[in-house]
Amino acid sequence: MEVTIDVPKVEDFEDVNQLAKQVHSLHIEWRPDLFIDVKEVIQKEDFEEMLQNENIVVVKMQSEIVGYMTFCMQEKNHHGVRFRKYFKIDAICVDEKCRGTGVGTELLKFAKEKAKENGCTDLFLTVNEENKNAIKLYEKFGFQVKSIEYSMKI
């Protein structure tokens, strides 16, 4: 599988949003109390800001966008806690027709390398507990559960 990973262009906005809709529809299914159907999951001005800050990359196979990842880096430096610099993956998406082909693994490899290049101490992400396939991918890649978040509907 030959893939390329690069910062998208402004004209890739529609393609990225089509992929974002695939994942968003799963979130609506899993948490209808939280997620609602929207025309654009990523708003144009947010997309343009991510492009400017280079906080988004796309994966292409034969010039077709088949995945994307958004991310940021955060430092934690509190009294009594060791310094940490997190590479936080905010969203990772692979086109449903390409899942299981290694595209997600390529995005994670990219994230790990970029984190190392930027002196990060940790690679961090959150995942919906219903997203069993993503959890399998993350665990296979070497991620471990470090905390559990609870919520209660009231």
Z-matrix of the N, CA and C atoms (Angstrom, degrees):
N
C 1 1.459
C 2 1.523 1 108.67
N 3 1.291 2 116.25 1 119.35
C 4 1.460 3 122.90 2 179.20
C 5 1.523 4 108.89 3 -99.98
N 6 1.347 5 116.15 4 114.14
C 7 1.459 6 120.92 5 178.62
C 8 1.518 7 109.27 6 -127.00
N 9 1.327 8 115.08 7 154.00
C 10 1.456 9 121.16 8 172.27
C 11 1.523 10 107.51 9 -123.80
N 12 1.317 11 115.52 10 144.68
C 13 1.459 12 121.72 11 178.32
C 14 1.513 13 107.19 12 -123.21
N 15 1.339 14 115.06 13 128.12
C 16 1.459 15 119.73 14 -177.20
C 17 1.526 16 109.66 15 -157.91
N 18 1.325 17 115.41 16 166.15
C 19 1.460 18 121.02 17 174.38
C 20 1.529 19 107.20 18 -69.08
N 21 1.334 20 117.35 19 132.11
C 22 1.481 21 118.82 20 -179.65
C 23 1.519 22 111.77 21 -72.14
N 24 1.310 23 114.44 22 174.15
C 25 1.463 24 121.94 23 175.87
C 26 1.532 25 108.39 24 -107.11
N 27 1.317 26 116.27 25 163.27
C 28 1.464 27 121.47 26 179.93
C 29 1.526 28 110.51 27 -53.41
N 30 1.333 29 116.20 28 -39.32
C 31 1.463 30 119.30 29 -177.43
C 32 1.529 31 113.45 30 -71.22
N 33 1.329 32 118.17 31 -4.92
C 34 1.467 33 121.96 32 176.37
C 35 1.531 34 112.47 33 -87.09
N 36 1.320 35 116.66 34 0.64
C 37 1.467 36 121.88 35 -176.38
C 38 1.532 37 112.93 36 -52.13
N 39 1.320 38 117.66 37 -49.19
C 40 1.469 39 121.45 38 -177.41
C 41 1.533 40 111.85 39 -63.34
N 42 1.341 41 116.44 40 -43.99
C 43 1.465 42 120.27 41 -179.57
C 44 1.527 43 111.52 42 -63.04
N 45 1.320 44 116.49 43 -42.69
C 46 1.466 45 120.41 44 178.65
C 47 1.522 46 110.00 45 -64.00
N 48 1.321 47 117.10 46 -41.39
C 49 1.468 48 119.90 47 179.94
C 50 1.523 49 112.01 48 -66.29
N 51 1.321 50 117.64 49 -33.58
C 52 1.470 51 119.47 50 176.81
C 53 1.525 52 110.54 51 -62.88
N 54 1.318 53 116.64 52 -39.98
C 55 1.468 54 120.13 53 176.38
C 56 1.522 55 110.92 54 -68.20
N 57 1.316 56 116.41 55 -41.91
C 58 1.472 57 120.54 56 179.54
C 59 1.527 58 110.55 57 -60.01
N 60 1.324 59 117.12 58 -36.06
C 61 1.473 60 121.30 59 178.48
C 62 1.535 61 111.04 60 -62.91
N 63 1.336 62 117.49 61 -36.35
C 64 1.468 63 120.34 62 178.57
C 65 1.527 64 110.65 63 -59.36
N 66 1.324 65 116.17 64 -48.73
C 67 1.466 66 119.73 65 -178.86
C 68 1.529 67 110.23 66 -71.21
N 69 1.317 68 116.51 67 -39.72
C 70 1.466 69 120.24 68 -179.37
C 71 1.531 70 110.96 69 -60.47
N 72 1.319 71 117.26 70 -37.12
C 73 1.470 72 119.46 71 179.33
C 74 1.527 73 110.85 72 -64.28
N 75 1.326 74 117.64 73 -33.42
C 76 1.468 75 120.43 74 174.36
C 77 1.525 76 110.60 75 -65.77
N 78 1.333 77 116.52 76 -42.00
C 79 1.465 78 119.92 77 178.95
C 80 1.528 79 111.33 78 -63.89
N 81 1.326 80 116.00 79 -37.26
C 82 1.474 81 119.29 80 176.93
C 83 1.527 82 109.58 81 -63.08
N 84 1.319 83 116.51 82 -42.15
C 85 1.466 84 121.22 83 179.54
C 86 1.533 85 111.15 84 -62.91
N 87 1.329 86 116.42 85 -43.78
C 88 1.459 87 121.04 86 -176.65
C 89 1.520 88 113.35 87 -77.15
N 90 1.338 89 116.76 88 -35.70
C 91 1.462 90 120.37 89 -176.13
C 92 1.531 91 111.53 90 -136.50
N 93 1.350 92 116.71 91 68.39
C 94 1.466 93 118.87 92 -179.31
C 95 1.535 94 112.42 93 -65.81
N 96 1.321 95 116.48 94 -16.39
C 97 1.465 96 120.43 95 175.51
C 98 1.522 97 111.77 96 -72.56
N 99 1.330 98 116.91 97 -16.11
C 100 1.452 99 121.43 98 -174.97
C 101 1.528 100 112.62 99 -116.71
N 102 1.330 101 117.41 100 -43.47
C 103 1.459 102 121.61 101 -173.68
C 104 1.526 103 111.33 102 -101.27
N 105 1.341 104 115.08 103 142.86
C 106 1.459 105 121.39 104 177.33
C 107 1.525 106 109.29 105 -125.34
N 108 1.324 107 115.96 106 156.65
C 109 1.451 108 120.93 107 178.48
C 110 1.528 109 108.98 108 -73.06
N 111 1.312 110 115.54 109 131.69
C 112 1.465 111 121.30 110 178.97
C 113 1.523 112 108.53 111 -133.97
N 114 1.318 113 115.91 112 156.26
C 115 1.470 114 120.57 113 -179.84
C 116 1.527 115 110.55 114 -67.54
N 117 1.323 116 115.86 115 -45.52
C 118 1.462 117 121.40 116 179.39
C 119 1.523 118 108.35 117 -123.41
N 120 1.326 119 117.06 118 122.61
C 121 1.460 120 121.22 119 177.53
C 122 1.524 121 109.67 120 -73.27
N 123 1.304 122 115.70 121 -41.69
C 124 1.465 123 121.81 122 176.19
C 125 1.524 124 107.05 123 -105.50
N 126 1.313 125 116.73 124 120.93
C 127 1.463 126 119.49 125 179.61
C 128 1.533 127 109.90 126 -76.59
N 129 1.317 128 115.90 127 151.17
C 130 1.467 129 122.64 128 -174.75
C 131 1.531 130 111.85 129 -54.43
N 132 1.335 131 117.22 130 -46.03
C 133 1.471 132 119.42 131 -177.69
C 134 1.536 133 111.45 132 -67.03
N 135 1.333 134 117.40 133 -33.20
C 136 1.467 135 120.63 134 176.28
C 137 1.527 136 110.26 135 -68.67
N 138 1.324 137 116.37 136 -41.31
C 139 1.460 138 121.62 137 177.91
C 140 1.528 139 110.07 138 -60.37
N 141 1.322 140 116.48 139 -46.44
C 142 1.463 141 121.02 140 -179.54
C 143 1.521 142 111.24 141 -62.99
N 144 1.337 143 117.37 142 -37.42
C 145 1.469 144 120.89 143 177.35
C 146 1.530 145 110.65 144 -66.94
N 147 1.338 146 117.16 145 -40.97
C 148 1.463 147 120.18 146 176.90
C 149 1.526 148 110.64 147 -62.59
N 150 1.333 149 117.21 148 -39.38
C 151 1.463 150 120.78 149 177.58
C 152 1.524 151 110.32 150 -62.34
N 153 1.317 152 115.01 151 -46.21
C 154 1.465 153 120.07 152 -178.54
C 155 1.529 154 111.20 153 -61.64
N 156 1.331 155 116.77 154 -40.53
C 157 1.463 156 121.57 155 -178.82
C 158 1.530 157 113.08 156 -88.07
N 159 1.329 158 116.15 157 -3.04
C 160 1.463 159 122.61 158 -177.03
C 161 1.529 160 111.13 159 54.63
N 162 1.352 161 115.34 160 45.82
C 163 1.466 162 122.74 161 177.73
C 164 1.524 163 111.75 162 -103.21
N 165 1.318 164 115.93 163 21.34
C 166 1.458 165 121.14 164 177.97
C 167 1.524 166 108.20 165 -146.46
N 168 1.320 167 114.97 166 140.50
C 169 1.460 168 120.84 167 172.41
C 170 1.519 169 107.89 168 -133.17
N 171 1.321 170 115.11 169 155.44
C 172 1.465 171 121.16 170 175.08
C 173 1.516 172 108.78 171 -120.00
N 174 1.320 173 114.54 172 154.00
C 175 1.460 174 121.87 173 173.93
C 176 1.519 175 106.87 174 -107.60
N 177 1.316 176 115.53 175 131.71
C 178 1.464 177 120.18 176 177.68
C 179 1.516 178 110.01 177 -120.19
N 180 1.317 179 114.58 178 139.26
C 181 1.459 180 122.62 179 169.53
C 182 1.518 181 105.47 180 -120.58
N 183 1.317 182 116.76 181 119.99
C 184 1.461 183 121.45 182 -178.96
C 185 1.525 184 111.43 183 49.19
N 186 1.315 185 115.60 184 49.89
C 187 1.476 186 125.90 185 177.42
C 188 1.540 187 114.74 186 67.26
N 189 1.338 188 119.05 187 3.29
C 190 1.467 189 121.86 188 176.79
C 191 1.528 190 109.41 189 -100.01
N 192 1.337 191 116.71 190 131.60
C 193 1.468 192 120.94 191 177.74
C 194 1.526 193 108.36 192 -72.88
N 195 1.333 194 115.97 193 120.47
C 196 1.468 195 121.23 194 -178.19
C 197 1.528 196 112.13 195 -119.71
N 198 1.316 197 116.78 196 3.84
C 199 1.460 198 119.91 197 178.10
C 200 1.510 199 110.77 198 -175.90
N 201 1.322 200 114.68 199 165.65
C 202 1.459 201 119.98 200 174.89
C 203 1.524 202 108.91 201 -154.14
N 204 1.334 203 114.36 202 164.49
C 205 1.453 204 121.31 203 176.01
C 206 1.521 205 108.10 204 -145.00
N 207 1.329 206 115.78 205 135.87
C 208 1.462 207 121.11 206 172.22
C 209 1.520 208 107.09 207 -113.06
N 210 1.318 209 116.02 208 149.07
C 211 1.458 210 119.98 209 -173.32
C 212 1.524 211 110.85 210 -160.05
N 213 1.323 212 115.41 211 168.45
C 214 1.455 213 122.35 212 173.17
C 215 1.527 214 107.78 213 -152.90
N 216 1.300 215 115.75 214 168.78
C 217 1.464 216 120.61 215 175.51
C 218 1.518 217 108.57 216 -119.30
N 219 1.325 218 115.45 217 137.28
C 220 1.462 219 121.15 218 -177.83
C 221 1.520 220 109.55 219 -134.53
N 222 1.328 221 115.80 220 139.41
C 223 1.459 222 120.38 221 175.87
C 224 1.518 223 110.08 222 -103.65
N 225 1.318 224 115.49 223 140.64
C 226 1.469 225 122.15 224 175.20
C 227 1.513 226 106.16 225 -122.55
N 228 1.311 227 115.74 226 116.56
C 229 1.454 228 120.41 227 -178.61
C 230 1.528 229 108.20 228 -140.17
N 231 1.324 230 115.79 229 82.75
C 232 1.459 231 121.73 230 -177.05
C 233 1.519 232 110.16 231 -112.44
N 234 1.317 233 115.71 232 151.36
C 235 1.455 234 121.95 233 177.15
C 236 1.533 235 109.56 234 -58.18
N 237 1.306 236 116.19 235 129.73
C 238 1.464 237 120.54 236 177.65
C 239 1.512 238 114.53 237 86.49
N 240 1.329 239 117.34 238 0.03
C 241 1.462 240 121.33 239 -179.51
C 242 1.535 241 107.62 240 -129.18
N 243 1.304 242 116.09 241 138.86
C 244 1.463 243 119.49 242 178.46
C 245 1.528 244 110.60 243 -64.11
N 246 1.327 245 116.10 244 144.85
C 247 1.463 246 122.18 245 177.63
C 248 1.524 247 109.65 246 -59.40
N 249 1.319 248 116.57 247 135.24
C 250 1.464 249 122.74 248 176.04
C 251 1.525 250 107.95 249 -134.53
N 252 1.302 251 115.42 250 142.15
C 253 1.461 252 121.04 251 171.29
C 254 1.522 253 105.67 252 -124.15
N 255 1.320 254 114.37 253 112.21
C 256 1.455 255 121.56 254 -175.14
C 257 1.523 256 111.70 255 -94.25
N 258 1.321 257 115.55 256 136.20
C 259 1.459 258 121.72 257 165.13
C 260 1.515 259 103.53 258 -98.57
N 261 1.327 260 116.36 259 105.33
C 262 1.467 261 121.38 260 -173.93
C 263 1.522 262 109.75 261 -99.89
N 264 1.320 263 115.57 262 118.46
C 265 1.458 264 121.05 263 174.27
C 266 1.521 265 106.89 264 -83.34
N 267 1.330 266 116.52 265 114.41
C 268 1.463 267 121.24 266 -179.12
C 269 1.523 268 111.04 267 -82.06
N 270 1.323 269 116.58 268 -41.40
C 271 1.467 270 121.08 269 -179.94
C 272 1.517 271 108.46 270 -149.25
N 273 1.314 272 114.06 271 141.52
C 274 1.459 273 120.58 272 174.21
C 275 1.524 274 105.99 273 -137.66
N 276 1.313 275 115.89 274 131.73
C 277 1.459 276 120.08 275 -174.55
C 278 1.518 277 109.79 276 -142.44
N 279 1.320 278 114.70 277 133.94
C 280 1.461 279 121.77 278 174.53
C 281 1.524 280 107.17 279 -124.04
N 282 1.308 281 115.85 280 133.46
C 283 1.460 282 121.42 281 178.07
C 284 1.523 283 109.11 282 -51.40
N 285 1.335 284 116.21 283 134.76
C 286 1.466 285 120.62 284 -175.40
C 287 1.522 286 112.74 285 -56.41
N 288 1.329 287 117.85 286 -29.60
C 289 1.465 288 119.38 287 179.74
C 290 1.531 289 112.70 288 -79.12
N 291 1.337 290 117.36 289 -7.53
C 292 1.468 291 121.17 290 -179.95
C 293 1.531 292 112.95 291 -114.16
N 294 1.317 293 117.03 292 2.20
C 295 1.462 294 119.23 293 -179.52
C 296 1.521 295 110.25 294 -65.88
N 297 1.315 296 115.48 295 141.95
C 298 1.459 297 120.74 296 -178.70
C 299 1.523 298 113.76 297 84.10
N 300 1.339 299 117.35 298 6.55
C 301 1.469 300 120.39 299 -178.73
C 302 1.522 301 113.23 300 -103.68
N 303 1.324 302 117.78 301 0.07
C 304 1.464 303 120.86 302 179.77
C 305 1.514 304 114.35 303 101.91
N 306 1.327 305 118.33 304 -1.52
C 307 1.468 306 121.02 305 -179.90
C 308 1.530 307 110.66 306 -63.65
N 309 1.331 308 117.22 307 -44.51
C 310 1.461 309 120.85 308 178.80
C 311 1.519 310 111.82 309 -61.96
N 312 1.325 311 116.46 310 -40.79
C 313 1.466 312 120.64 311 178.01
C 314 1.522 313 110.39 312 -62.24
N 315 1.332 314 117.52 313 -40.40
C 316 1.465 315 120.75 314 178.05
C 317 1.532 316 111.01 315 -62.73
N 318 1.325 317 117.05 316 -39.68
C 319 1.463 318 119.88 317 177.10
C 320 1.531 319 110.85 318 -64.22
N 321 1.316 320 116.87 319 -41.46
C 322 1.469 321 120.22 320 179.08
C 323 1.531 322 111.20 321 -66.48
N 324 1.325 323 117.73 322 -38.98
C 325 1.470 324 120.90 323 175.88
C 326 1.525 325 110.20 324 -61.25
N 327 1.336 326 115.66 325 -43.09
C 328 1.465 327 120.69 326 177.76
C 329 1.524 328 109.88 327 -59.73
N 330 1.333 329 116.74 328 -46.42
C 331 1.465 330 121.25 329 -178.79
C 332 1.527 331 110.61 330 -60.90
N 333 1.311 332 116.90 331 -45.14
C 334 1.462 333 120.92 332 -178.97
C 335 1.524 334 110.84 333 -62.25
N 336 1.316 335 116.91 334 -42.87
C 337 1.466 336 120.58 335 179.92
C 338 1.528 337 111.23 336 -66.31
N 339 1.329 338 116.28 337 -44.35
C 340 1.471 339 120.62 338 179.45
C 341 1.530 340 110.16 339 -64.02
N 342 1.321 341 116.98 340 -37.91
C 343 1.470 342 121.28 341 177.43
C 344 1.528 343 110.04 342 -62.15
N 345 1.309 344 116.63 343 -45.61
C 346 1.478 345 120.61 344 178.70
C 347 1.518 346 110.67 345 -60.90
N 348 1.341 347 116.42 346 -45.79
C 349 1.470 348 121.15 347 -179.64
C 350 1.527 349 111.96 348 -58.82
N 351 1.330 350 116.88 349 -29.53
C 352 1.461 351 121.72 350 -176.94
C 353 1.526 352 113.03 351 -99.83
N 354 1.319 353 117.16 352 13.25
C 355 1.465 354 121.05 353 175.44
C 356 1.513 355 114.11 354 70.44
N 357 1.319 356 117.18 355 25.66
C 358 1.461 357 120.11 356 179.32
C 359 1.530 358 110.07 357 -74.98
N 360 1.321 359 115.20 358 149.65
C 361 1.465 360 121.57 359 178.85
C 362 1.520 361 111.53 360 -98.13
N 363 1.329 362 117.09 361 -21.23
C 364 1.461 363 121.28 362 -174.55
C 365 1.519 364 110.73 363 -144.85
N 366 1.324 365 114.73 364 147.69
C 367 1.461 366 123.38 365 170.41
C 368 1.523 367 104.83 366 -107.59
N 369 1.321 368 117.47 367 127.62
C 370 1.453 369 121.69 368 -169.07
C 371 1.523 370 110.00 369 -134.14
N 372 1.328 371 116.36 370 142.28
C 373 1.461 372 121.57 371 172.53
C 374 1.523 373 108.86 372 -156.88
N 375 1.310 374 116.36 373 164.71
C 376 1.461 375 121.67 374 171.61
C 377 1.523 376 107.13 375 -121.15
N 378 1.326 377 115.09 376 155.44
C 379 1.456 378 120.06 377 -178.47
C 380 1.523 379 108.19 378 -145.08
N 381 1.310 380 115.93 379 143.84
C 382 1.458 381 121.00 380 175.69
C 383 1.523 382 108.62 381 -67.55
N 384 1.327 383 116.52 382 135.42
C 385 1.474 384 120.62 383 -177.25
C 386 1.528 385 112.66 384 -61.00
N 387 1.331 386 117.80 385 -19.62
C 388 1.466 387 122.35 386 178.58
C 389 1.527 388 112.39 387 -79.53
N 390 1.320 389 116.74 388 -16.62
C 391 1.461 390 121.22 389 -174.37
C 392 1.536 391 109.93 390 -84.65
N 393 1.319 392 115.69 391 71.08
C 394 1.471 393 123.07 392 -173.48
C 395 1.526 394 112.71 393 -60.73
N 396 1.326 395 118.09 394 -40.27
C 397 1.460 396 120.16 395 -179.72
C 398 1.524 397 111.80 396 -65.36
N 399 1.324 398 116.81 397 -41.74
C 400 1.468 399 119.92 398 177.82
C 401 1.528 400 110.13 399 -64.96
N 402 1.319 401 117.11 400 -41.61
C 403 1.466 402 120.64 401 179.55
C 404 1.532 403 109.95 402 -59.97
N 405 1.332 404 117.14 403 -43.27
C 406 1.471 405 120.35 404 177.87
C 407 1.528 406 110.91 405 -59.99
N 408 1.338 407 115.97 406 -42.99
C 409 1.465 408 120.38 407 179.24
C 410 1.524 409 110.19 408 -61.62
N 411 1.322 410 117.65 409 -48.81
C 412 1.463 411 121.29 410 -176.92
C 413 1.522 412 111.25 411 -62.79
N 414 1.319 413 116.87 412 -43.08
C 415 1.468 414 119.82 413 179.93
C 416 1.530 415 110.73 414 -67.22
N 417 1.315 416 117.59 415 -40.23
C 418 1.467 417 121.28 416 177.39
C 419 1.525 418 110.12 417 -61.64
N 420 1.332 419 116.74 418 -35.51
C 421 1.463 420 121.84 419 -179.64
C 422 1.529 421 111.80 420 -73.48
N 423 1.337 422 116.92 421 -20.29
C 424 1.464 423 120.24 422 178.12
C 425 1.518 424 115.74 423 119.44
N 426 1.330 425 117.13 424 0.78
C 427 1.464 426 119.97 425 176.36
C 428 1.525 427 109.63 426 -67.71
N 429 1.326 428 115.80 427 148.48
C 430 1.455 429 122.40 428 176.44
C 431 1.530 430 109.02 429 -129.79
N 432 1.311 431 116.13 430 148.56
C 433 1.461 432 121.24 431 176.26
C 434 1.527 433 107.93 432 -67.97
N 435 1.328 434 116.36 433 126.37
C 436 1.465 435 121.04 434 179.52
C 437 1.522 436 112.73 435 -114.09
N 438 1.311 437 116.66 436 -19.81
C 439 1.460 438 119.75 437 176.72
C 440 1.522 439 108.00 438 -157.85
N 441 1.296 440 115.03 439 161.10
C 442 1.457 441 120.77 440 177.88
C 443 1.520 442 106.71 441 -124.08
N 444 1.312 443 115.65 442 131.93
C 445 1.464 444 121.03 443 -179.94
C 446 1.515 445 108.68 444 -102.43
N 447 1.306 446 117.42 445 131.13
C 448 1.460 447 122.55 446 177.43
C 449 1.520 448 109.48 447 -108.22
N 450 1.319 449 115.25 448 150.27
C 451 1.461 450 119.59 449 171.73
C 452 1.522 451 107.02 450 -143.88
N 453 1.311 452 114.32 451 159.72
C 454 1.462 453 120.96 452 179.17
C 455 1.503 454 108.65 453 -138.34
N 456 1.329 455 117.20 454 127.01
C 457 1.458 456 120.94 455 175.55
C 458 1.520 457 107.69 456 -76.71
N 459 1.322 458 115.50 457 132.65
C 460 1.483 459 120.02 458 177.24
C 461 1.501 460 111.09 459 -131.04
